[in-house]
């Protein structure tokens, strides 16, 4: 009976050591993964900030002036169409 109790105690101790080493190993892996993920997220944040600044600059320097120019051209075209329609209607009247 003593041998059985001794074997049981040894198995319990070995199991405790194996579980402790496994928990320590998993903890180290999780920490390394966290460190790597944090570095990737920091880089991604910096990249997204740069992309945001570039898109804001493109919007201010290119898109808005082009839209203003297009609106001005559209206004001029509408004005020309209005004037030409106005004079074409007057020329087409036969009761004057």
N, C-alpha and C positions, 0 to 999 in steps of 0.2 A: 504494500500500500504506500510505503514511503517513496518508492521509486515513481509511482504514478503521480503523487503530489509534487515531487521534484520535477518530473517531466512537464506537468501542467504549469508550474511556476516558470520554468524555462521558456515554454511556449508563450506564456503571457508576456514575459519580459521581451522576448524576441519580437512578438507582435507589436508591442508598444514602441520599440525602437524602429521597426519598419514603418509603422504609421507615422511616427514623428518625422522620420526622414522623408517620407512621401509628402507630408504636409509642408515641410520646409522646402522641398523641391518645387512643389506647386506654387508656393508663395513667391519664390524667386522667379519662376516663369511668369507669374502674373505681374510682378514688379517690372520685369524686363519688357513685357508687352505694353504695360502702362507707359513706361519711359519712351518706347518707340512710337506709340500712338500719340503721345503728347508732342513729340517732335514733329510728327507728320501733321498734326492739327495746327501747330504753330506756323508751320510753313504754308499750309493751306489758308490760314487766316491772312497771312501776309500777302499771298498771291491774290486772294479775293479782294483785298483792299486795293492792291495795285490795279486789278481789272476794273474795279469800281471807279477809281480815279481816272483811268484811261477812258472809260465810257463816258464819264461826265465831261471830260475835256473834248472828246469827239462831238458830243451833243452840243456843247457851247460853241465850239470853233467851226464845226462843219454843218451839222444838221440844222441848227437854228438859222444861220445865214441863208442856207439853201432854201429852207421853207419860206423865209421872208422874201427872197428873190422870186420864188415860185408864186407866192401870193401876189406880189407886185405885178408880175407878168400876167397872171390870171385876171387881175383887176384891169390892167390896160387892155387885154383882149376883150373882156366884158364891156368896157367903155367903147371900144372900137365897134363891137357888134351892135351896141345900143345906138350909136350914132349912125351907123350904116343902115340899120333897120328904120330909124327915124326918118332919114332922108329918102330911103326907098319907098316908104309909105307915102310921103308927100309927093314924090314924083309920079306915083301910080294913081293918084286921085284924078278923076276926070271931071268933077263938078266945079273945080276952081276956075 
